[in-house]
Amino acid sequence: MPSAQPGGEKAHGPFPSEPGTLLEHVPVAVFGIDDAGLVRYWGPGAQELFGYGSAAVLSRPAALLFADTPSRSASDTCAELVERARTQGYWRVRLTARDRDGGAFDCGFRVFPMTGSDGRPVVLGLASRSEGLDRVKTNLAFLDALFETCPIGLVMLDQDLRFVHLNQALADMDGLPIEAHLGRHTDDVVLVADDGEYRRMLRAVAAGGEPVVGVLVGMRPRGRPDHDQVRSVSFFPLSQAVGSRPGVGGLMVDVTDREQAILEATAGRRRLALLDRASARIGTTLDVNLTAQELVDVSMPDFCDGAVVEVVEWMDPGEDFDPARPLITRRIASGTILPPPATELVSGVDTVRYPPGSVIHDMLRSGRPISAPVDQEFLARTVLIESRGRLLTESGVACVLVAPLIARGTVQGIAMFGRSADRPAFTRDDLGLAGELASRAALCLDNARLYSRVQDISLTLQRALLPTVLGTSPYADVAHRYVPGGRVTEVGGDWYDVISLPDDRVVLVVGDVMGHGVPAAAAMGRLRITTKALARHTVEPDALLAELDACAQEAGIELATCLYIVYDPRTGRARIANAGHLPPLVLRPDGGVDTLDEVLGVPLGVGGVPFRTTEIELPDHATLVLYTDGLIESRGQDIGTGLESLRAELAGSAGPLEAMADRILAHLLPGPPADDTVLVLARVHRVRPGH
């Protein structure tokens, strides 16, 4: 505090009211009185309250600030004020004050002793008009009572729509404690299915827009996910209040019972939103298990707390449902948002056996979804294993809804949804919604199942038509690999063979029929078998490809590639003909890699274009590398880049061919390939003189 020198005192002080509080609107005078009862400090608030400028009051008796009363003089009042401050340390009192014009007014004083910068004692006083203080106290008491006892939901949000303050009535509506609201965004507390209209309304008010009064909003509190509500909401901008924190103030009234129509419309929109999500998220792949898991995931948490999907294990594909026989299912997808042991309940089993008379039998007999409470009757009828029944009881699941997965008139399986006791039981509307979900999922599951069956047939056919045992020769060491394409694509028409010919010659052949599935696999088998038959009777590679071309045209094979190489170990030379296939590579004994791209003919099935044969000499112990496009081409990588990667893998390679083949596949195919892949490595040797 500055020294109290006459004429030199500063008329400002360190005690302004805190901005943003109710006291900001009550003038507070700050002044100092020395031992002689003279004014030694005068703040701007004092001038506003008493009307004196600092020059008119400093170094004058402080008694001029007080009014004479019948019981005491102004001087006595001032002396008592100073004495009480010194003896008690702090004193609060109401006295009659006097302003510059001589007007008397009731004033609240707070005084306490201090030491000035010059070391002399000073009594510091704070003064405010009593009616201002009374008004602040009344307002605070009113606000406290309002937030404590008002049955209407009250809320204060900041500019980012995060909770700053709320009352217990709103906390009860939301199903969360007051503390769980503070600092959280409104979207984290209530779910409003209106495409963001509610949020936009709040943002407009927070930005200083017009207040909104009595708007009806349908919402679902996240703390009470089983309880849809209709609230009448009113909001006003806090930024219009002087010195207050910007944001939104609001009042909310639960009018659910009165506005049942809005609640039903909200529930309807929620069901449509769930079906819309299901349409977008179920069936994104042709994998049966993934499709089933998509149904489980999309149903939680909006529709249920846990779900499983099971496929029926029919003894015969054409078997009809017999209600008198047990039903055996295989669980292929599961999920829950409930705590343990619910997780073990839904995922701790692969095969389930339902006895005759179970709820599942009732559902399949009617062909429509049904719901049932999880009680002793349900357990006795449906759950055979006692430990599983105990898990179900302890999991918290209070009711289940079972829907059949029927597609093209065939029962594919069942979808089972469960809710805890914290949610209401399934309603008739829920049965209809579950039926819609199950119907859409069943068709996707059936498509995936049929696709998987075709894939399995194609793969089985292709593997049956590929060679089980390759031709052997003491003059060619061979390592070969076939990797089928991933489940996203159908099996292709890649094929290969090694054929032993008279005079120790060896044929290496690789090809690719364009297309996928059973037709491609069948065409591949036809070409491979024809090639093997022609190889024993046709000397020149170009003549063999001409015969294959004619065969392809007769069989309706529109496009196929084929690389045909005949190696003669007596001369060390190889004769090559190519029908549109990728060029072979040669790994020389010194580690260098050559590309044999001098002879690239048109694919088989085109016709009208002759093939030709080229001849090269291979060093002893050179390695021929034959492959299909699945090895070097992938999404995001063209064939040229892939071919360079293969050449880089081969460069400098040595050692066993089997290890080399594994290393090439590991580096070039780190994951399941998008297309079928064939790799053939053949290390050739010449006949030694004298043999």
N, C-alpha and C positions, 0 to 999 in steps of 0.2 A: 504494500500500500504506500502511495507517495506521501512525502512529508506535508504536513498541514501548515504551510506558510501563507500568511495573509496576502491576498491578491495573486498568489502564484499557484493555488490549488487547481488540480485538474478536475474538470467537470465530466469525467467519464469513469466508469467503474467496471469491475470484473464480474458483475453478477447479473447479466441479462437472463431473461427467462429462456428456458430450453426451447429451440424452434420445434414446431410440430406438436407442442403440448397445449393443454387448455390454459395453463398459466401464461402462455404467450399473450393471451387476450386480456390479462389483468395487469395494469401498470404497477411496477414494483419500484419503490423509491429506495435508493441506497445512500446513506449519509453517515458521517462520523462526528462524534462529540468528544472533546478532550476533558481532562480533569476539571477544568474551570467552567465547564458547561457551555463552551463555545463550539460552533460548527467548524470542523476542520476538513471535512470532505463532503463533496456534493456531486452526486451522479445525475445523469440526464433524467432518470426515472423520478428522482426527487423533484426536479423542476416541473415535470408534468403533473405530479401529484399535488405539490404545494403551491406552484405558481411562481416561485422565486427563481431568478437566475443566479448563477454561482456568485457573481459580484455583489448581489444584494444580500447574501446570507452568510458567506464565509467570514469567519472571525467574529460573528455576532452571536449573542446568546441563543442557544437552541430552544429556549422557552418560547420564542416567537412561533414555533411549530405547533404549540399546544394551546388549547382554549381553557380559559378559567371556568371552573365549575363551582357549584355551591359548596362543595366539600373541600376543594383545594385549588390553589392557584396554579397557573401554568408553570411557574418556576419550580414549585414543589413537585409537580408531575415530572418535569424534566430531571430533577435531582434524584427522584426515586428510580426513574428508568436507568440512570447511570449507576446508581448504587446497586440495584438488583443485578445488573449485568456483571458487576465486579464481584459480588459476593456469591452469586449462584452460577456464574459461568454462562448460562443461557436462560433468557426469560422471554416468555410469550404472553402478550396481554392486549386487550382491546382498550383504547383510550379515545378521548375526544380531541381531534386534531383541528388546526386552524390553517386556512390557506391565506394567500397574500391579500385577498379581498376581505379577509376577516370572517369568511364563512366557516362554520364549524361542521365537521363530519366525523362519523364513526370510522375508526381506522384500526387495523390490526398491526401490531409491532412485534418484531423479533429482534432482540439485542444480545450481543455477546462481546466480550473484551478481546482486543487485539493489540499488538505492538506495532507502532508505525516504523517507517524506515529510519527515522531519527532516534529510535529507541524509546520514545515516550508512549505511555499507554493511551489507547483510543477505544471508545465504545462504538462498535459498528452497528448500525440499525437498518433493518429492512421494514418497509411499511407499504401496505396496500389497503385500498378502500374495503371495508368489511362486506359491502354488498357484492363486490366482485369475487371475493373469496367464497362467499356463501353460494354464489351462482356456480362457481367451479365445483364446489363440494356437492351441490345438488345434482349437477350434470353427471359427475362421476358416480354418485350413488344411483342415479337413474340408469346409467349405462350398465353398472354392475348388476343391478336388479334385473334389467332387461335380459342380459346374457345368461343370468342364473336361472330365471324362472319363466321366461317367455316360451310358450308352447310352439311358436312359429320358428322355423329354422332361420338363423341369422348367420351371415358369412361375410368375411372381408377377404378379397383376393388381391394379389399384387398385379402389376402390369402384365406379367407373364402367365396370369391366371393360376397362380399357386396359392394355396391356402395360407393366410396370415392369422386369421382369427375366426372362430365359429363357436356356436353354443352347443349345449348338450342335445338339444332337440334335433339339430341337423345331424349330429354324430349318430344319434339313434336311427334316423332315417337311412343313413348310409351304412349302418351296421359296422362301423369302425370307431375306435376311441378317438377323442379329440386329438391326442398326440400323434395318432397315425395319419391324420390329415395334414398336419403342419409341414409346409415346404413341398407338398406333392401337388402335381398338376391335376386339374379337375378331371382330365381324361383317365388318370390313374385311379380315380375314386368312383366315377359313375360312367356307364356305357350308354351312349345315346345313339340310336340307330336312325340318324336323319341326314346322313351324308355331310356332316360337319356344320349344319346350319346353327346348332346351339353354340358351338365354339365361335363361329363368326359373329353371332349376336353378342357374346361376351366381349370379344375383342373390340367390337365397335363401341361398346359402352366404355371399356377401359381407355380407349383413345379419346374420350371426352365427348362421345356422342350423346344422343338423347336418351333419357332413362326409358326402360321398358317396364310395363306394369301388367301383371296378371296374364303372362304368356303361359300356355299349357304345353308342357314338355313331357314326353314319355321317356323313361330311363330305367336302367337296371343298375342298382348299386353293386359294385364289385364285392363289397362286404356282405351282400345278401343276394347272391346270384340266383336264388330261387324266387325272388320277389320283384316282379315288374311294378313300376310305380308311375303314376301321373302326378306331376307337381305343377302348381301354379307359382311361377317365379316372377319376381320383380327385381330389377337391377338398376343402380344409379352410379355415375362416375364419382369416385372419391377425389379426383383431381380438381373438382370445382369447390372443394372446401379449402379455406385459407390455411396454408401451412400443413395440410394433411398429406399423407403418403399417397401417391398416385395409385390407382387401381379401381376396383369394383366393390361396391357394397351391395348386399342382396338379402332378400327375404324369400323363403320357400315354404309352401304349404302342401302337404300330401293330400291330394284330392282324388286318390285312386278309386275309392268307392263311388264317388260322384261321376267320375269320367271313365267308366268301364269301357265305353266304345273306343276311346283313344288307346286304352291299354290293349284291347284286342287288336286294334290296328297296328300297334307297336309290335305285339307278338307276331302278327302276320308278317310284318316287314322283316322281323328277325328270322322267321322260318324261311322266307324267300332268300334272305341274305345267306343263310346256311346252305340252301340248295344251290345257290349261285356259286358259292365257294366249292361245294362238292363237285359241280360240273367242271370247274376249272382245275381241281386238284386230284380228282380220282380218274385213273386211266391214263396218266401221263406216260406210262411205259407199257410194254407188252410182257411184263413179268408178273406172274400170278401173286407171289408173295408181296412184292412192292405195291401192287394194286390194292391188296387187302389191307396193308398197313396204311395206305392213303385214306381208306374209309375210316379206320380207327382214329387217325390223327385229326381228320376234319370234323369228327363228331365231338371232340373235346376242346374246350370245357363248356361250350355253349349248350350242348344237348345233354351231355352225360358226364359222369366222373370217371368212367372206365368202360372199355369195350374190347371185345374179342371177335375175331372172324375165324370160322371153322369150315372146312370143306368135308363133305360127306364121303366116306370110304365105302362106295357101293361094291358088293361082291361081283356084280355083273354090270357093265355100262348101261345096259338096257333094263336093269332091275327097277321095279316099281316099289314105292314106299309101302312097307308092311307094318301097320301100327302094333302088331302083335310081336314083333321082333325087336331086339335091342338095336339102337342106332349108334354106329361108330363114326366119329369125326376126327379130323386131324386139324389141330389149331395152327394156323399159319400167320396170325398177326394178333397183337395185343398191345394194350397201353392203359395207363391210369394216371390220374392226378392225385389220387389218395395216397396217404402215407402207408408204410408197411403195417400189416402184412398183405395189403392189397396188391402190391407188386408181385409177390410170390403167387398170389391167387391167380392172376391173369397170365403169368408167364411161366409158371412152374410145372407145366404139363404139355405134352405133345399130342397124345391120343386120349380122347374122351369117349366113354361108353355111357350112353343114356338108356335107362331101362324102359321097357314098355310102360305106357301110362305117364311118362314124364311130361313136363310142360313143353319140351321140344316136340314130342309126339303130337300134343294137342295143336301146336302151331303148324306142323307139317300137314296134319290132317285137314285143317281149315285152309291152309295156303295163305293165311294173313297174319300180320304181326299180332302178338298178344303180350300183355304185361302181367306181372304177378309179384306180390310182396315176398320178400325173403323171410319166410316163417317156417315153422316146423313141418307144415304140410308140403311146402316147396322142397325142403331138404329131403324129406322122406320119399317124395315122388321122383326127384330129378337127380340127386347127388348120391352115388353109390358108395363112395369112399368116405369113411368117417372123418379122416384127417382133412379132406378137401371141404367137407361140410363145416368143420370147425374153423377153417381158414375163412370161408365165406361169411360165417357169423361174426368173426373178429375183424373182418376187413372194413366194416362200416357200411357196406352196401345194403340198402334197405329195400330196394325194389329193382326188378330187371324187366327189360323189354327185349323180346326175341322176334326177329324178322327173318323170313326165308329169303335166300338168295336164289331166285328163279329166273332163268334165262332160256328162251326158246323152248319153253314148256318143260324144262328139266331142272330139278332141284340141285343147285351147285353146292349149297352149304347153308350156313346160318350166320347171322350177325347178332350179337348179344350186347346190349347196352345196360349199364348199371348206374344207379344214383344212390347217393348217401342219404342219411336221414336229414341232412341239412337242406335238402331240396324237396320240393313237393313230388308226390308220386306222378308217374307218367299219366298223361291225359289222353282223351280220344284224339285231340289234335296231334299229340306226340306220336301216337300210333300211325297216323297218316303220314307224318313227316318221316318216321323210321321206314315206312313202306317205300316212300319215294327214294330215300337214300339207298335202301337195299336194292331196289329195282335198278337204279343207275349203276350201282357197284356191281351187281350180278352180271349185267351185260358186259361191263369192262372185264370182269373176271373171266367170263366165258370166252371173250375174244382173246384174252391172254392165254387161257387154257388151250384153245384151239391152235393158237399160234405156237405155243410150246409143243403141242403134239406134232404139228407139221415140222417144226424144227427137229424134234427127236427123230421123226421118220426120215427126214432128209439126211440128218447126220448119220443115222444108222445105215441108210442106203449108201451114202457116200463112203463110209468106212468099209462097208462090205465090198464095194466096187474098187476101192484102192487096194494095191498089192499088200498082202499080208507077209509075203516073203519075197524079197528082191533077188534078182539073178546075181550070182556070185562069180567072181573071177580073181585069180591070183594076181592079175595085173591092174586091178582097180579096187582101192579101199573106199567104201562108201559110207557116209553118214547122212541120214535123211530125217526131216522133221515135217509134220503136218499139224498146223494149229487152226482149229475151226474159228470162224468169226464169232464175235460176241452175241449176246442174246438180242441185241437191238436189231441186228441184221440177220437175214436168213442165210442158211448154209449155201456156199457158192459152188462152183464147178471146177475147183482146182484139182489137178491130178498129176501124177508122176509115175515113173517106172524105171527099172534097170533090167535090161534083157541081155542074156548071154547068147552069143551067136557062134557058129562054127569058126574054126581057125582062131580061137581065143579073142575074137572081137567082142566089144562091149557096147551096148546101146544105152545112152542116157536120154530120157525124154521127159519133158515137163509141159503142161498145158493148162489152159483156163477157158472154160465155157462161160460166156457172158450170161449173166442172170443169176437167180438164186432159187433155192427151194428144191423140191423133188424133181421138176423138169431139168434143172441144171445138173443135178446129181445123176439122173438117168442118162443124159446126153454125155456127161463125162465118162460114165462107165462104158457106154457104147464106143466112144473114141479110144479109150484105153485098150479095150479088148481087141478092137480092130487093128490098132497099132501093133499090138503084140503078135497078132496073126500075120500081118503083112511084113513085119521085120524079118521073119525067117525066110521070106521068099523074094523080097525086094532089096536089091543091092544098093541102089542109089537113094540117098535121103530125099532129093527133090521129087523122085518118082513116088516114094512112099507118101509124101505130103499131097501129091496130086490125087492119089487114091483116097486119102483121108478127106480131101476136099469134096470129092464126088460123093463119098459116104455121108458127109455132113449135109450136103444139099438134098440127097435122097431122104434123109431123116428129118429134114426141116430145121436143122441146127443153123441158125442165121449167122452166128458169129462165135468163133472160137479161135484161140491162139495155140500154137504148138512149136516147141523147139526140139529138134531131133539131131542128136550127135552120135556118130559111130566112131569109136576109137579102136585103132589097130595097134596092139602092143608090139608087133613085129617091126613096124615102120616108125612108130611113135607119132603117127599122123592121125588127125581127126577130121572127118568129113561132116559138115554142118549144113543143115537147111532150117530155115526159120519162117514160120507162118504168123507174122505179126506179133511174136512174143518178145518180151524184154531180152536184151542181149546177154549172153553168158559172160562171166568174168573168168579170168585165169590168174591164179595166184602162183607166181613163179617161185622156184626154190630159193631165189635170192630175196624174196619178200616183196618184189614189185607186183603190181596188179595191172592187167591188161583188160580192155573191154573189146569183145569181138562183135562189133556192130557193122561189119561190112556187108552182111547178108540179112536184110530185113524184108521179108515178103509180106503179102497181104494175108489177113486172117482166113481161116477155113470158113467155108460157107459162102464166100463172096463169088468165087468162080470166075473163069475167063482170064485169069492172070497166071502165067507159068511161074513155077518156083525154080530156084536154082541152088546148086550145091557149091560150097566153098571148102577148101582144104587148108589146114594149117598144121604146122609141126609143133608138138608140145614137148617141152623139156622133161626129162625123166624126173619123177616126183612132183610134177606140177599138179595143181588142184583146180579142177573145173568147178565153177559155182553156178548152179541153176536155181531159179527162184521165181516166185509170182509177185504180182504187184502189192499184195497185202503186206509184204515185208518192207517195202520202201515208200509206199504211198499211204497217207493218212490225211484226215481233215486238218487243214492248216499247213500241210507240207506237200509240195508237189513231188513228182517222180524224180526230177533231176536232183533235188536236194537229198532225197532219200537214197538215190544211187550213190551220191558222193559219200554219204554216211556209211553205206555198206563197203565201199572201196576203202574208206579209212579204217573200218574194223578189220578188214582183211590184210591191209598193208603190214608186212612184217610178221604176220601170224605164222606160227609153227606148232608142232606138237600134235597130239591125237585129234582126229577129226570130230569125235564126239564132243570133246570139251570145246572145240572151236565152234561147233554148231550151237551149243548151249550158250556160249558167250555172245554170239551174234544175236540170238533171239532175246537174250536178257537186255542187251543194250538198245536194240532197235525196236523191241516190242515190250516196253516196261509195263504195259497193262494189256488187258484183253484187246486183240486187234479188231478193227471195224470190219475187216474182210478176212476171208480164208487166207492162209499163208502156207506156202511150200518152200522148203529150202533143201537142196541136195548138194552135198559136197563129195567130189570124187577125186581122190589122189591117184594118178595113173603112173604105171611103171612099165618100162619096156622089157621085152624078152631078152634075157641075157644071151650073149653069143654061145652057141653050142647047145641051147635048149630047144 
